[in-house]
Amino acid sequence: MTELSLPSGAGHGRARTLASTQAFRLSLLLAIQGLVWIVGSWIYRSNLDPAADMLENYVWGIEWQAGYYKHPPAFAWIAAAWFQVFPRTDLAYFALSSVNAMIGICGIVALARRFLLLRDALLVGLAMAVTPIYTTLAIKFNANTVLLSLWPWTAYFFVRYAQTGAWKSALALGAAAALAMLGKYFSVTLLAGLGLAGLVRPAWRAQLLRPRTLLAVTAGAVVLGPHLAWLVRNHFPTFAYADERIQEIARPFHQLLLGKAGYALIQLAYLLPAAAFFALLTRRRLAAAGLMLRSIARPSMDPDLWWLSFGTFFAICAASFGTGTTLSSLWGNTQWFAIAVFWLVVLKRHGFEPDTRHVVRGMAVYWVLVLALSAVAGYADAARHQRMAIEPRAELAHAARELWRERVGLPLPIVTGSDKEAKAIAFYGRDRTHYWDMYEPANTPWITRADVMREGALFVCQRGDGGCIQTAAAVAGAHPVSVTVHKRAWGFTLPDYGYTLFLLPPAGWRPAVPNTAEGKNAW
């Protein structure tokens, strides 16, 4: 482990005090960074995400299944656990996204501590914390971004085991690797990348080939066991979904080559803020930037960290060629857990000692810009009636639940219909409401049609969605109810959205009011 020694003698105590002060200040900056992005995300976005993936996380997670037809369960479990404690609001969800990113940053700091002193490790964390990877691209919590927290910690336990060979580290490595796989199967590229780094470096290879490594395999198998059993019992639905996605994005070989070049450039662009952060801390900024750029092609500058930084990149590219698929730039964001560690180690070895005197001032300017730009972007989207900004998801949920309460007088048990709208109704509100897929019931096996008929359900359709309205009417056997709602944001009253609802009360339900003419036609 590469570390710089502290001064001895009379100056030792002062040096330790200064180091502790600097570490505390940098830790505080990381905490504030997380808070700023919670607020910035909430200011900018008046809905969670366009595709409603975050709503899907929740409606899956509250069922606590060992797997779901698209993905393994970790990110859905995390969302469900979070909202056992916090209210189901956009602000609380953005807080989860930020906490997930900050847990990943803490993993990067822990990894950096295997090679650097604490102050420098915290600088590494701060450098990665200002990249798009852990900010704008981390806002949407889903199966991709959950890996931001899982991959750095897996890499940390891998390095700790490779360096020490301790049995506790082996167990932790196996459990962390299994959790990463429970986040997304794409994590197999992480394990391949770590394996490549371990086999290339002689000292690490010697540790990995020891019998004690079987402890990591055993721990991983125990953690993965319930999901593996679920896969077998349900005939591998996630594999079928993954195969469908691969077929959709398969491309000829020449397009794959061009795609890899573009993919690499985009990844480099995502990392530029981290490189700029380090360069700004040095006196010779252009020289520091050039050194970091050259280090990408020079493993000899630190072979251990170079392979740790790029092993997963090679594994991802190999997986892409093997499956014949192009890579989304978002898929590879989580691979850069070691690059900032590598860069800072290289800089320090070449005499570029970071100066932290102006870090606080620089971060304060950065935070002001983040909040100001978030406000400007949020206002502009509302003013221009961008669809993401004007969809009244929470408002629809409030209106639908109020209608159900007034007409049925019971908690809403089940919701179905148009995808985003139904999931929004399930998420926003105090009652625990389950989501049922009326088009593909096998996708939500925790609810059957018999459950729907027995417990009752609310069907919601976009007003112009004839297929949804026809299906809902056939299942519910009820008269439609029209609802019109709109959102207010930034002083604007945004356009109306119309929906058609069908209320199916529970079996045996009777209205609390006498049967008037109005009451007879209510359903």
VEXDREN-2710 file (C-alpha; in Angstrom, 1 decimal):
% VEXDREN-2710
k/r/px/py/pz
1/MET/0.0/0.0/0.0
2/THR/1.5/3.4/-1.1
3/GLU/1.3/6.0/1.7
4/LEU/3.2/9.1/2.5
5/SER/4.9/9.3/5.9
6/LEU/4.1/12.1/8.4
7/PRO/6.9/14.2/9.8
8/SER/8.5/12.9/13.0
9/GLY/9.6/14.7/16.2
10/ALA/8.0/18.0/17.4
11/GLY/6.1/18.6/14.1
12/HIS/4.4/15.2/14.2
13/GLY/1.6/16.3/16.5
14/ARG/0.9/19.5/14.5
15/ALA/1.0/17.5/11.2
16/ARG/-1.6/15.0/12.6
17/THR/-3.8/17.9/13.8
18/LEU/-3.6/19.6/10.4
19/ALA/-4.3/16.3/8.6
20/SER/-7.3/15.7/10.9
21/THR/-8.7/19.2/10.2
22/GLN/-8.3/18.8/6.5
23/ALA/-10.0/15.4/6.6
24/PHE/-12.9/16.8/8.5
25/ARG/-13.3/19.7/6.2
26/LEU/-13.2/17.5/3.1
27/SER/-15.7/15.0/4.7
28/LEU/-18.0/17.9/5.4
29/LEU/-17.7/19.1/1.7
30/LEU/-18.8/15.6/0.6
31/ALA/-21.8/15.7/2.9
32/ILE/-22.8/19.1/1.6
33/GLN/-22.3/17.9/-2.0
34/GLY/-24.9/15.2/-1.4
35/LEU/-27.4/17.7/0.1
36/VAL/-26.9/20.2/-2.7
37/TRP/-27.8/17.6/-5.3
38/ILE/-30.9/16.5/-3.5
39/VAL/-32.2/20.1/-3.5
40/GLY/-30.9/20.7/-7.1
41/SER/-32.7/17.6/-8.4
42/TRP/-35.9/18.5/-6.7
43/ILE/-35.8/22.1/-8.0
44/TYR/-35.1/20.9/-11.6
45/ARG/-37.4/18.0/-11.9
46/SER/-41.1/18.3/-11.2
47/ASN/-41.5/14.5/-11.9
48/LEU/-39.1/11.7/-11.1
49/ASP/-38.1/10.4/-14.5
50/PRO/-39.6/10.2/-18.0
51/ALA/-39.9/6.5/-18.2
52/ALA/-41.3/6.0/-14.7
53/ASP/-38.5/3.6/-13.8
54/MET/-38.4/5.0/-10.3
55/LEU/-42.1/4.4/-9.8
56/GLU/-41.6/0.9/-11.1
57/ASN/-38.8/0.3/-8.5
58/TYR/-41.3/1.1/-5.7
59/VAL/-44.2/-1.0/-7.0
60/TRP/-41.9/-4.0/-7.5
61/GLY/-40.0/-3.5/-4.2
62/ILE/-43.0/-3.5/-1.9
63/GLU/-43.8/-7.1/-3.0
64/TRP/-40.3/-8.2/-1.7
65/GLN/-39.9/-10.8/-4.4
66/ALA/-36.6/-12.7/-4.9
67/GLY/-36.6/-11.4/-8.5
68/TYR/-38.7/-9.6/-11.1
69/TYR/-39.2/-10.4/-14.8
70/LYS/-36.8/-7.7/-16.0
71/HIS/-34.1/-7.6/-13.3
72/PRO/-32.8/-9.0/-10.1
73/PRO/-34.2/-7.5/-6.9
74/ALA/-31.6/-5.3/-5.1
75/PHE/-32.6/-1.9/-6.3
76/ALA/-36.3/-2.6/-5.8
77/TRP/-35.7/-3.8/-2.3
78/ILE/-33.7/-0.7/-1.5
79/ALA/-36.5/1.6/-2.8
80/ALA/-39.1/-0.3/-0.8
81/ALA/-37.0/-0.2/2.4
82/TRP/-36.3/3.5/2.0
83/PHE/-40.0/4.3/1.8
84/GLN/-40.7/2.3/4.9
85/VAL/-39.0/5.2/6.6
86/PHE/-39.5/8.3/4.4
87/PRO/-42.6/9.7/2.9
88/ARG/-43.4/8.9/-0.8
89/THR/-42.5/12.2/-2.3
90/ASP/-40.2/13.3/-5.1
91/LEU/-37.8/15.0/-2.7
92/ALA/-37.4/11.8/-0.6
93/TYR/-36.8/9.8/-3.8
94/PHE/-34.1/12.3/-4.9
95/ALA/-32.6/11.9/-1.4
96/LEU/-32.3/8.2/-2.0
97/SER/-30.6/8.8/-5.4
98/SER/-28.1/11.1/-3.7
99/VAL/-27.5/8.8/-0.7
100/ASN/-26.9/5.9/-3.2
101/ALA/-24.3/8.1/-5.0
102/MET/-22.6/9.1/-1.8
103/ILE/-22.4/5.5/-0.6
104/GLY/-20.5/4.8/-3.8
105/ILE/-18.2/7.8/-3.2
106/CYS/-17.5/6.4/0.3
107/GLY/-16.6/3.2/-1.4
108/ILE/-14.2/5.0/-3.6
109/VAL/-12.7/6.8/-0.6
110/ALA/-12.3/3.4/1.2
111/LEU/-10.6/2.0/-2.0
112/ALA/-8.3/5.0/-2.2
113/ARG/-7.3/4.5/1.5
114/ARG/-5.6/1.2/0.4
115/PHE/-3.1/3.4/-1.6
116/LEU/-3.3/6.9/-0.1
117/LEU/-3.5/8.8/3.2
118/LEU/-7.0/9.9/4.4
119/ARG/-6.8/13.5/3.2
120/ASP/-5.8/12.4/-0.3
121/ALA/-8.4/9.6/-0.4
122/LEU/-11.1/12.2/0.4
123/LEU/-9.8/14.4/-2.4
124/VAL/-10.3/11.4/-4.7
125/GLY/-13.9/11.1/-3.5
126/LEU/-14.6/14.8/-4.0
127/ALA/-13.1/14.6/-7.5
128/MET/-15.5/11.8/-8.5
129/ALA/-18.4/13.5/-6.7
130/VAL/-18.3/16.4/-9.1
131/THR/-18.4/14.3/-12.2
132/PRO/-21.7/13.8/-14.1
133/ILE/-21.5/10.1/-13.1
134/TYR/-22.3/10.8/-9.5
135/THR/-24.5/13.9/-10.0
136/THR/-26.7/14.4/-13.0
137/LEU/-26.6/10.8/-14.2
138/ALA/-27.2/9.5/-10.7
139/ILE/-30.5/11.3/-10.2
140/LYS/-32.5/8.5/-11.7
141/PHE/-32.3/5.6/-9.2
142/ASN/-32.7/2.3/-11.1
143/ALA/-30.9/-1.0/-12.0
144/ASN/-28.1/1.0/-13.5
145/THR/-27.4/3.6/-10.9
146/VAL/-27.7/1.2/-8.0
147/LEU/-24.3/-0.1/-9.2
148/LEU/-22.8/3.3/-8.3
149/SER/-22.9/2.2/-4.7
150/LEU/-22.3/-1.5/-5.2
151/TRP/-19.3/-1.6/-7.5
152/PRO/-16.9/0.6/-5.6
153/TRP/-17.3/-1.4/-2.4
154/THR/-16.9/-4.7/-4.3
155/ALA/-13.6/-3.3/-5.7
156/TYR/-12.6/-2.2/-2.3
157/PHE/-13.1/-5.7/-0.7
158/PHE/-11.3/-7.2/-3.7
159/VAL/-8.2/-5.1/-3.2
160/ARG/-8.3/-5.6/0.6
161/TYR/-8.4/-9.4/0.0
162/ALA/-5.7/-9.3/-2.7
163/GLN/-3.5/-7.2/-0.4
164/THR/-4.1/-9.0/2.9
165/GLY/-5.5/-12.5/2.2
166/ALA/-7.7/-12.2/5.3
167/TRP/-10.6/-14.5/5.6
168/LYS/-13.0/-11.7/6.6
169/SER/-12.0/-9.9/3.5
170/ALA/-12.7/-13.0/1.4
171/LEU/-16.2/-13.3/2.9
172/ALA/-16.9/-9.6/2.4
173/LEU/-15.7/-9.8/-1.2
174/GLY/-18.0/-12.7/-2.0
175/ALA/-21.0/-11.0/-0.4
176/ALA/-20.3/-7.7/-2.1
177/ALA/-19.9/-9.4/-5.5
178/ALA/-23.2/-11.2/-5.0
179/LEU/-25.0/-8.0/-4.1
180/ALA/-23.6/-6.4/-7.2
181/MET/-25.1/-9.2/-9.2
182/LEU/-28.4/-8.8/-7.4
183/GLY/-28.3/-5.2/-8.6
184/LYS/-27.9/-6.1/-12.3
185/TYR/-26.4/-9.0/-14.1
186/PHE/-24.2/-6.5/-16.0
187/SER/-22.1/-6.8/-12.8
188/VAL/-20.5/-9.9/-14.4
189/THR/-18.3/-7.4/-16.3
190/LEU/-17.1/-6.0/-13.0
191/LEU/-16.2/-9.5/-11.7
192/ALA/-14.5/-10.3/-15.0
193/GLY/-12.5/-7.0/-14.8
194/LEU/-11.5/-7.6/-11.2
195/GLY/-10.5/-11.1/-12.1
196/LEU/-8.4/-9.8/-15.0
197/ALA/-6.7/-7.3/-12.8
198/GLY/-6.0/-10.0/-10.2
199/LEU/-4.6/-12.5/-12.7
200/VAL/-2.3/-9.9/-14.4
201/ARG/-0.7/-8.7/-11.2
202/PRO/1.6/-11.4/-9.7
203/ALA/1.1/-10.6/-6.0
204/TRP/-2.7/-10.4/-6.4
205/ARG/-2.8/-13.6/-8.5
206/ALA/-1.0/-15.5/-5.8
207/GLN/-3.7/-14.4/-3.3
208/LEU/-6.6/-15.2/-5.6
209/LEU/-5.2/-18.8/-6.3
210/ARG/-5.1/-19.6/-2.6
211/PRO/-7.8/-22.0/-1.2
212/ARG/-9.1/-19.3/1.0
213/THR/-10.7/-17.7/-2.1
214/LEU/-13.3/-20.4/-1.9
215/LEU/-14.7/-18.5/1.1
216/ALA/-15.5/-15.7/-1.2
217/VAL/-17.2/-18.1/-3.6
218/THR/-19.2/-19.6/-0.8
219/ALA/-20.3/-16.3/0.6
220/GLY/-21.4/-15.2/-2.8
221/ALA/-23.4/-18.4/-3.4
222/VAL/-25.2/-18.0/0.0
223/VAL/-26.2/-14.4/-0.8
224/LEU/-27.3/-15.3/-4.4
225/GLY/-29.0/-18.5/-3.3
226/PRO/-32.6/-17.2/-3.0
227/HIS/-32.5/-15.4/-6.3
228/LEU/-31.0/-18.5/-8.1
229/ALA/-33.8/-20.6/-6.7
230/TRP/-36.3/-18.0/-7.9
231/LEU/-34.7/-18.1/-11.4
232/VAL/-35.1/-21.9/-11.6
233/ARG/-38.6/-21.9/-10.2
234/ASN/-39.7/-19.2/-12.7
235/HIS/-37.9/-20.6/-15.7
236/PHE/-35.3/-17.7/-16.0
237/PRO/-37.6/-14.8/-17.0
238/THR/-34.8/-12.2/-16.5
239/PHE/-32.6/-14.1/-19.0
240/ALA/-35.4/-14.1/-21.5
241/TYR/-35.8/-10.3/-21.1
242/ALA/-32.1/-9.8/-21.4
243/ASP/-32.1/-11.8/-24.6
244/GLU/-34.9/-9.7/-26.0
245/ARG/-32.9/-6.6/-25.3
246/ILE/-29.8/-8.0/-26.9
247/GLN/-31.7/-8.8/-30.0
248/GLU/-33.1/-5.3/-30.1
249/ILE/-29.7/-3.6/-29.9
250/ALA/-27.6/-6.1/-31.9
251/ARG/-25.4/-4.4/-34.6
252/PRO/-22.9/-5.4/-37.4
253/PHE/-19.2/-5.6/-36.4
254/HIS/-18.2/-2.3/-38.1
255/GLN/-20.9/-0.5/-36.2
256/LEU/-19.6/-2.0/-33.0
257/LEU/-16.1/-0.7/-33.7
258/LEU/-17.4/2.8/-34.3
259/GLY/-19.6/2.5/-31.2
260/LYS/-16.7/1.5/-29.0
261/ALA/-14.8/4.6/-30.1
262/GLY/-17.7/6.8/-29.3
263/TYR/-18.3/5.0/-26.0
264/ALA/-14.7/5.6/-24.9
265/LEU/-14.8/9.3/-25.8
266/ILE/-18.1/9.8/-23.9
267/GLN/-16.6/8.0/-20.8
268/LEU/-13.6/10.3/-21.0
269/ALA/-15.8/13.3/-21.2
270/TYR/-17.6/12.2/-18.1
271/LEU/-14.3/11.9/-16.3
272/LEU/-13.0/15.3/-17.3
273/PRO/-14.4/17.1/-14.2
274/ALA/-12.4/14.8/-12.0
275/ALA/-9.2/15.4/-14.0
276/ALA/-9.9/19.2/-13.9
277/PHE/-10.5/19.1/-10.2
278/PHE/-7.0/17.5/-9.6
279/ALA/-5.3/19.9/-12.1
280/LEU/-6.8/23.0/-10.4
281/LEU/-5.3/21.8/-7.1
282/THR/-1.7/22.0/-8.6
283/ARG/0.5/24.8/-9.5
284/ARG/1.4/23.4/-13.0
285/ARG/-2.1/22.7/-14.2
286/LEU/-1.5/22.0/-17.9
287/ALA/1.4/19.7/-17.0
288/ALA/-0.8/17.8/-14.5
289/ALA/-3.6/17.5/-17.0
290/GLY/-1.2/16.2/-19.6
291/LEU/0.2/13.7/-17.2
292/MET/-3.2/12.3/-16.4
293/LEU/-4.1/12.0/-20.0
294/ARG/-0.8/10.2/-20.8
295/SER/-1.3/7.8/-17.9
296/ILE/-4.4/6.3/-19.6
297/ALA/-2.1/4.6/-22.1
298/ARG/0.8/3.9/-19.7
299/PRO/0.2/1.0/-17.2
300/SER/3.8/1.3/-16.0
301/MET/2.9/4.4/-14.0
302/ASP/1.1/2.2/-11.5
303/PRO/0.3/-1.3/-12.8
304/ASP/-2.0/-2.3/-9.9
305/LEU/-4.2/0.7/-10.2
306/TRP/-4.0/0.9/-14.0
307/TRP/-5.4/-2.6/-14.3
308/LEU/-7.9/-2.0/-11.5
309/SER/-9.0/1.1/-13.5
310/PHE/-9.3/-0.4/-16.9
311/GLY/-9.9/-4.1/-16.4
312/THR/-13.6/-3.7/-16.2
313/PHE/-13.5/-1.4/-19.3
314/PHE/-11.9/-4.2/-21.3
315/ALA/-14.5/-6.7/-19.9
316/ILE/-17.4/-4.4/-20.9
317/CYS/-16.0/-4.1/-24.5
318/ALA/-15.4/-7.8/-24.7
319/ALA/-19.0/-8.4/-23.6
320/SER/-20.3/-6.0/-26.2
321/PHE/-18.4/-7.8/-29.0
322/GLY/-19.4/-11.2/-27.7
323/THR/-23.1/-10.3/-27.7
324/GLY/-22.9/-8.1/-30.8
325/THR/-24.6/-5.2/-29.0
326/THR/-23.8/-1.5/-28.8
327/LEU/-23.2/-0.1/-25.4
328/SER/-25.2/2.6/-23.8
329/SER/-22.9/5.2/-22.3
330/LEU/-24.9/5.0/-19.1
331/TRP/-24.1/1.3/-18.6
332/GLY/-20.4/1.9/-18.2
333/ASN/-20.5/4.8/-15.8
334/THR/-20.0/2.6/-12.8
335/GLN/-16.7/1.2/-14.0
336/TRP/-14.5/4.2/-13.0
337/PHE/-14.2/3.6/-9.3
338/ALA/-10.4/3.5/-9.4
339/ILE/-9.4/6.0/-12.1
340/ALA/-9.3/9.0/-9.8
341/VAL/-7.2/7.0/-7.3
342/PHE/-4.8/6.1/-10.1
343/TRP/-4.5/9.7/-11.3
344/LEU/-3.8/11.1/-7.8
345/VAL/-1.2/8.4/-7.1
346/VAL/0.5/9.2/-10.4
347/LEU/0.4/13.0/-9.8
348/LYS/2.0/12.6/-6.4
349/ARG/4.7/10.4/-7.6
350/HIS/5.6/13.0/-10.2
351/GLY/5.8/15.8/-7.6
352/PHE/2.3/17.3/-8.1
353/GLU/1.2/17.8/-4.5
354/PRO/-2.4/19.0/-4.2
355/ASP/-3.0/22.3/-2.5
356/THR/-6.4/22.3/-0.7
357/ARG/-6.5/25.8/0.5
358/HIS/-9.1/27.0/-2.0
359/VAL/-11.2/23.8/-2.2
360/VAL/-13.9/25.2/0.1
361/ARG/-14.3/28.4/-2.0
362/GLY/-14.3/26.4/-5.2
363/MET/-16.9/24.0/-4.1
364/ALA/-19.1/26.9/-2.8
365/VAL/-19.0/28.5/-6.3
366/TYR/-19.8/25.1/-7.8
367/TRP/-22.8/24.6/-5.5
368/VAL/-24.2/28.1/-6.3
369/LEU/-24.0/27.2/-10.0
370/VAL/-25.7/23.9/-9.5
371/LEU/-28.6/25.4/-7.7
372/ALA/-28.9/28.3/-10.1
373/LEU/-28.8/26.2/-13.2
374/SER/-31.3/23.8/-11.7
375/ALA/-33.7/26.6/-11.1
376/VAL/-33.2/28.0/-14.6
377/ALA/-33.7/24.6/-16.2
378/GLY/-36.7/23.8/-14.1
379/TYR/-38.4/27.2/-14.9
380/ALA/-37.5/26.9/-18.6
381/ASP/-39.0/23.4/-18.9
382/ALA/-42.2/24.5/-17.2
383/ALA/-42.4/27.7/-19.3
384/ARG/-41.9/25.7/-22.5
385/HIS/-44.4/23.0/-21.4
386/GLN/-41.9/20.2/-21.7
387/ARG/-43.8/16.9/-21.2
388/MET/-41.6/15.8/-18.4
389/ALA/-42.3/19.0/-16.5
390/ILE/-46.1/19.2/-17.0
391/GLU/-47.3/15.6/-16.5
392/PRO/-49.5/15.8/-13.4
393/ARG/-48.5/12.4/-11.9
394/ALA/-48.8/13.3/-8.2
395/GLU/-51.9/15.4/-8.9
396/LEU/-53.6/12.5/-10.7
397/ALA/-52.7/10.2/-7.8
398/HIS/-54.3/12.6/-5.3
399/ALA/-57.5/13.0/-7.4
400/ALA/-57.8/9.2/-8.0
401/ARG/-57.4/8.4/-4.4
402/GLU/-59.9/11.0/-3.4
403/LEU/-62.4/9.6/-5.8
404/TRP/-61.9/6.1/-4.5
405/ARG/-62.3/7.3/-0.9
406/GLU/-65.4/9.2/-1.6
407/ARG/-67.1/6.4/-3.6
408/VAL/-65.8/3.3/-1.8
409/GLY/-64.7/4.6/1.6
410/LEU/-61.9/2.1/1.9
411/PRO/-58.1/2.1/1.3
412/LEU/-57.2/1.6/-2.3
413/PRO/-55.8/-2.0/-2.6
414/ILE/-54.9/-2.4/-6.3
415/VAL/-54.3/-0.1/-9.2
416/THR/-53.8/-1.0/-12.9
417/GLY/-54.2/0.5/-16.4
418/SER/-51.8/2.8/-18.2
419/ASP/-48.3/2.1/-17.0
420/LYS/-47.0/5.3/-15.7
421/GLU/-50.3/6.6/-14.4
422/ALA/-51.1/3.4/-12.5
423/LYS/-47.7/3.3/-10.9
424/ALA/-47.9/6.9/-10.0
425/ILE/-51.2/6.3/-8.1
426/ALA/-49.5/3.4/-6.3
427/PHE/-46.6/5.5/-5.3
428/TYR/-48.1/8.8/-4.2
429/GLY/-50.3/8.6/-1.1
430/ARG/-50.4/7.1/2.3
431/ASP/-52.2/3.8/1.6
432/ARG/-50.2/0.7/0.5
433/THR/-51.5/0.1/-3.0
434/HIS/-50.3/-2.8/-5.2
435/TYR/-49.8/-2.5/-8.9
436/TRP/-51.2/-5.1/-11.3
437/ASP/-50.3/-5.4/-14.9
438/MET/-53.7/-6.1/-16.6
439/TYR/-52.0/-6.5/-20.0
440/GLU/-49.3/-9.0/-18.9
441/PRO/-50.4/-10.4/-15.6
442/ALA/-47.4/-12.8/-15.5
443/ASN/-45.2/-9.7/-14.9
444/THR/-46.9/-9.1/-11.6
445/PRO/-47.5/-12.7/-10.3
446/TRP/-48.1/-11.4/-6.7
447/ILE/-51.6/-10.5/-7.8
448/THR/-54.1/-12.6/-9.7
449/ARG/-57.2/-11.6/-11.5
450/ALA/-59.1/-13.4/-8.7
451/ASP/-57.4/-11.1/-6.2
452/VAL/-58.5/-8.1/-8.3
453/MET/-62.1/-9.2/-8.3
454/ARG/-62.1/-10.0/-4.6
455/GLU/-60.3/-7.0/-3.3
456/GLY/-61.3/-4.4/-5.8
457/ALA/-59.2/-2.1/-8.0
458/LEU/-58.9/1.2/-9.6
459/PHE/-58.3/1.2/-13.4
460/VAL/-56.7/4.4/-14.9
461/CYS/-56.3/5.2/-18.6
462/GLN/-55.1/8.2/-20.5
463/ARG/-58.2/9.7/-22.1
464/GLY/-57.1/9.0/-25.7
465/ASP/-55.9/5.4/-25.0
466/GLY/-58.7/3.4/-26.6
467/GLY/-57.0/0.0/-26.0
468/CYS/-56.6/0.7/-22.3
469/ILE/-60.1/1.9/-21.9
470/GLN/-61.5/-1.1/-23.7
471/THR/-59.5/-3.6/-21.6
472/ALA/-60.3/-1.8/-18.4
473/ALA/-64.0/-1.7/-19.1
474/ALA/-64.1/-5.4/-19.9
475/VAL/-62.3/-6.4/-16.7
476/ALA/-63.9/-3.9/-14.3
477/GLY/-67.4/-4.1/-15.7
478/ALA/-68.0/-0.5/-14.5
479/HIS/-68.9/2.8/-16.0
480/PRO/-66.1/5.2/-16.8
481/VAL/-65.4/8.3/-14.7
482/SER/-63.6/11.3/-16.4
483/VAL/-61.0/13.1/-14.4
484/THR/-59.1/16.2/-15.5
485/VAL/-56.1/17.5/-13.5
486/HIS/-53.2/19.8/-14.0
487/LYS/-49.9/20.7/-12.3
488/ARG/-48.8/24.1/-11.0
489/ALA/-45.1/24.9/-11.1
490/TRP/-42.9/28.0/-11.0
491/GLY/-46.0/30.2/-11.0
492/PHE/-47.5/28.6/-14.1
493/THR/-50.8/26.8/-14.3
494/LEU/-49.8/24.0/-16.7
495/PRO/-52.0/22.3/-19.3
496/ASP/-54.9/20.0/-18.3
497/TYR/-54.5/16.2/-18.7
498/GLY/-57.6/14.0/-19.0
499/TYR/-57.9/10.5/-17.7
500/THR/-60.6/7.8/-17.7
501/LEU/-61.1/5.9/-14.5
502/PHE/-63.0/2.7/-13.7
503/LEU/-63.7/1.8/-10.1
504/LEU/-64.2/-1.8/-9.2
505/PRO/-65.2/-2.1/-5.5
506/PRO/-64.4/-5.2/-3.5
507/ALA/-66.6/-8.2/-3.8
508/GLY/-69.6/-8.0/-1.5
509/TRP/-69.1/-4.2/-1.1
510/ARG/-72.3/-2.2/-0.5
511/PRO/-72.5/1.6/-0.7
512/ALA/-73.0/3.4/2.6
513/VAL/-75.8/5.6/1.2
514/PRO/-79.3/4.5/0.2
515/ASN/-79.8/3.4/-3.4
516/THR/-80.8/6.6/-5.1
517/ALA/-81.0/7.0/-8.8
518/GLU/-77.5/8.5/-8.7
519/GLY/-76.2/5.7/-6.6
520/LYS/-77.6/3.0/-9.0
521/ASN/-75.6/4.6/-11.8
522/ALA/-72.4/5.1/-9.8
523/TRP/-70.7/2.0/-11.1
END
